[in-house]
Amino acid sequence: MPATLLVVDDEPSDLEFLRTHLTRQGYEVLSAANGYEALRVYREHAQPIALLVTDVAMAPVGGIELAEQLQEIQPNLKVVFASGYAGAEVLRQADFLGTPAAFLSKPFTAESLLNKVRQILGGTTGFTGSAASASSGQPLQ
C-alpha cells in the first residue's frame, strides 16, 4: 500500500503541482486548499497519514498551527513545511512539535520536493519502477 500524504496550499497552482508530482511517484495524495479543509480531509480519511506537506503562510490557519492540531490527533506525524520565508525561523517555531520536520524553500522543483519527501519518510517512495524516476524540473513558485 502506498504511503498517504496530505498536501495543503492555498495557492491553487502550487497545490496542483504538489498533488501531480507526488501522485506520479505512487503516493496516495489527499489535498486541501487551507487548514480547515485539511483537518476535515484528515478526519474523513480516518486513517493515519505518513506525511503532511504544508505551506506555512495560509489564512486563517497557517501551516505550523495546522501541524500542531494534526499532531494532537496523530503525534508521530512527519511534516515538510514549504514557504518563501526563511526556513530556519519556520523550523524554530515548529521545533516544539517533537517529530521529524523539514523545510522546503519556495520556489522548488519536483526533484527537490521528492528528495525532501523521501528524506523525511526515511527513503520510502510510493512505488518502485520506471515511473518513480520521472519528475519535472519545473519550479514551484
C-alpha positions as a Markdown table, in Angstrom:
| # | Residue | x | y | z |
|---|---|---|---|---|
| 1 | Met | 0.0 | 0.0 | 0.0 |
| 2 | Pro | 1.4 | 3.4 | -0.9 |
| 3 | Ala | 2.2 | 6.0 | 1.7 |
| 4 | Thr | -0.6 | 8.5 | 2.2 |
| 5 | Leu | 0.4 | 12.2 | 2.2 |
| 6 | Leu | -1.7 | 15.2 | 3.0 |
| 7 | Val | -0.7 | 18.3 | 0.9 |
| 8 | Val | -2.0 | 21.7 | 1.8 |
| 9 | Asp | -1.5 | 25.0 | 0.0 |
| 10 | Asp | -3.8 | 28.0 | -0.5 |
| 11 | Glu | -2.4 | 28.7 | -3.9 |
| 12 | Pro | -4.2 | 26.5 | -6.5 |
| 13 | Ser | -1.3 | 26.1 | -8.9 |
| 14 | Asp | 1.1 | 25.2 | -6.0 |
| 15 | Leu | -1.4 | 22.6 | -4.7 |
| 16 | Glu | -1.8 | 21.1 | -8.2 |
| 17 | Phe | 2.0 | 21.0 | -8.6 |
| 18 | Leu | 2.3 | 19.1 | -5.3 |
| 19 | Arg | -0.6 | 16.7 | -6.0 |
| 20 | Thr | 0.6 | 15.9 | -9.5 |
| 21 | His | 4.2 | 15.2 | -8.8 |
| 22 | Leu | 3.6 | 13.2 | -5.6 |
| 23 | Thr | 0.9 | 11.1 | -7.3 |
| 24 | Arg | 3.2 | 10.4 | -10.2 |
| 25 | Gln | 5.6 | 8.9 | -7.7 |
| 26 | Gly | 2.9 | 6.5 | -6.4 |
| 27 | Tyr | 1.9 | 8.2 | -3.2 |
| 28 | Glu | -1.7 | 8.4 | -2.2 |
| 29 | Val | -2.3 | 12.1 | -2.1 |
| 30 | Leu | -5.0 | 13.9 | -0.1 |
| 31 | Ser | -5.2 | 17.6 | -0.7 |
| 32 | Ala | -6.7 | 20.7 | 0.8 |
| 33 | Ala | -6.7 | 24.4 | 0.0 |
| 34 | Asn | -6.5 | 25.6 | 3.6 |
| 35 | Gly | -6.0 | 24.5 | 7.2 |
| 36 | Tyr | -9.7 | 24.0 | 8.0 |
| 37 | Glu | -10.2 | 21.9 | 4.9 |
| 38 | Ala | -7.1 | 19.9 | 5.7 |
| 39 | Leu | -8.5 | 19.0 | 9.2 |
| 40 | Arg | -11.8 | 17.9 | 7.5 |
| 41 | Val | -10.0 | 15.8 | 4.9 |
| 42 | Tyr | -7.8 | 14.2 | 7.6 |
| 43 | Arg | -10.8 | 13.3 | 9.7 |
| 44 | Glu | -12.8 | 11.9 | 6.7 |
| 45 | His | -9.8 | 9.8 | 5.7 |
| 46 | Ala | -10.0 | 8.1 | 9.1 |
| 47 | Gln | -6.5 | 6.5 | 8.8 |
| 48 | Pro | -3.1 | 7.8 | 9.9 |
| 49 | Ile | -1.1 | 9.7 | 7.2 |
| 50 | Ala | 2.6 | 9.3 | 6.6 |
| 51 | Leu | 3.4 | 12.9 | 6.0 |
| 52 | Leu | 1.9 | 16.4 | 5.9 |
| 53 | Val | 3.3 | 18.8 | 3.3 |
| 54 | Thr | 2.1 | 22.2 | 4.0 |
| 55 | Asp | 2.6 | 25.8 | 3.1 |
| 56 | Val | 3.5 | 27.9 | 6.1 |
| 57 | Ala | 1.7 | 31.2 | 5.3 |
| 58 | Met | -2.0 | 30.5 | 4.9 |
| 59 | Ala | -5.1 | 32.2 | 6.4 |
| 60 | Pro | -6.9 | 31.7 | 8.7 |
| 61 | Val | -4.9 | 28.6 | 9.9 |
| 62 | Gly | -1.2 | 28.6 | 9.0 |
| 63 | Gly | 0.9 | 25.5 | 8.3 |
| 64 | Ile | 2.5 | 25.4 | 11.8 |
| 65 | Glu | -0.8 | 25.7 | 13.6 |
| 66 | Leu | -2.2 | 23.0 | 11.3 |
| 67 | Ala | 0.7 | 20.7 | 12.1 |
| 68 | Glu | 0.2 | 21.3 | 15.8 |
| 69 | Gln | -3.5 | 20.4 | 15.5 |
| 70 | Leu | -2.9 | 17.3 | 13.4 |
| 71 | Gln | -0.1 | 16.2 | 15.8 |
| 72 | Glu | -2.6 | 16.3 | 18.7 |
| 73 | Ile | -4.5 | 13.6 | 16.8 |
| 74 | Gln | -1.5 | 11.8 | 15.3 |
| 75 | Pro | 1.6 | 12.5 | 17.5 |
| 76 | Asn | 4.1 | 10.7 | 15.1 |
| 77 | Leu | 3.1 | 12.8 | 12.1 |
| 78 | Lys | 6.0 | 13.9 | 10.0 |
| 79 | Val | 5.9 | 17.3 | 8.4 |
| 80 | Val | 7.5 | 19.2 | 5.4 |
| 81 | Phe | 6.9 | 22.9 | 5.7 |
| 82 | Ala | 7.1 | 24.9 | 2.4 |
| 83 | Ser | 7.5 | 28.6 | 2.2 |
| 84 | Gly | 9.1 | 31.6 | 0.5 |
| 85 | Tyr | 10.1 | 32.8 | 4.0 |
| 86 | Ala | 13.3 | 31.9 | 6.0 |
| 87 | Gly | 13.3 | 28.2 | 6.8 |
| 88 | Ala | 15.3 | 28.4 | 10.0 |
| 89 | Glu | 12.7 | 30.6 | 11.6 |
| 90 | Val | 9.9 | 28.2 | 10.5 |
| 91 | Leu | 11.7 | 25.2 | 11.9 |
| 92 | Arg | 12.5 | 27.1 | 15.1 |
| 93 | Gln | 8.8 | 27.9 | 15.6 |
| 94 | Ala | 7.9 | 24.2 | 14.8 |
| 95 | Asp | 10.7 | 22.8 | 17.0 |
| 96 | Phe | 8.4 | 22.0 | 19.9 |
| 97 | Leu | 6.4 | 19.6 | 17.7 |
| 98 | Gly | 8.9 | 16.9 | 18.6 |
| 99 | Thr | 8.6 | 14.8 | 15.4 |
| 100 | Pro | 10.6 | 14.9 | 12.2 |
| 101 | Ala | 10.1 | 18.1 | 10.3 |
| 102 | Ala | 11.9 | 19.6 | 7.3 |
| 103 | Phe | 11.7 | 22.8 | 5.3 |
| 104 | Leu | 11.5 | 23.3 | 1.6 |
| 105 | Ser | 12.2 | 26.8 | 0.3 |
| 106 | Lys | 9.9 | 28.1 | -2.5 |
| 107 | Pro | 10.4 | 28.1 | -5.4 |
| 108 | Phe | 11.4 | 24.4 | -5.6 |
| 109 | Thr | 11.5 | 21.8 | -8.3 |
| 110 | Ala | 9.7 | 18.5 | -8.4 |
| 111 | Glu | 13.1 | 16.8 | -7.9 |
| 112 | Ser | 13.8 | 18.8 | -4.7 |
| 113 | Leu | 10.2 | 18.1 | -3.4 |
| 114 | Leu | 10.6 | 14.4 | -4.0 |
| 115 | Asn | 14.0 | 14.3 | -2.4 |
| 116 | Lys | 12.7 | 16.1 | 0.7 |
| 117 | Val | 9.7 | 13.8 | 1.0 |
| 118 | Arg | 11.8 | 10.7 | 0.6 |
| 119 | Gln | 14.3 | 12.0 | 3.2 |
| 120 | Ile | 11.7 | 12.7 | 5.8 |
| 121 | Leu | 9.9 | 9.4 | 5.2 |
| 122 | Gly | 13.2 | 7.5 | 5.5 |
| 123 | Gly | 13.8 | 6.8 | 1.9 |
| 124 | Thr | 10.4 | 5.3 | 1.0 |
| 125 | Thr | 8.7 | 6.0 | -2.2 |
| 126 | Gly | 5.1 | 5.5 | -3.3 |
| 127 | Phe | 6.2 | 2.6 | -5.5 |
| 128 | Thr | 9.1 | 1.3 | -7.4 |
| 129 | Gly | 9.7 | 1.2 | -11.1 |
| 130 | Ser | 10.4 | 3.5 | -14.0 |
| 131 | Ala | 7.6 | 5.8 | -13.3 |
| 132 | Ala | 9.1 | 6.6 | -9.9 |
| 133 | Ser | 12.1 | 8.2 | -11.5 |
| 134 | Ala | 10.2 | 10.6 | -13.8 |
| 135 | Ser | 9.9 | 14.1 | -12.5 |
| 136 | Ser | 9.6 | 17.6 | -13.9 |
| 137 | Gly | 12.3 | 20.2 | -13.4 |
| 138 | Gln | 9.6 | 22.9 | -13.3 |
| 139 | Pro | 9.9 | 25.0 | -10.1 |
| 140 | Leu | 7.0 | 25.7 | -7.8 |
| 141 | Gln | 6.6 | 29.4 | -7.4 |
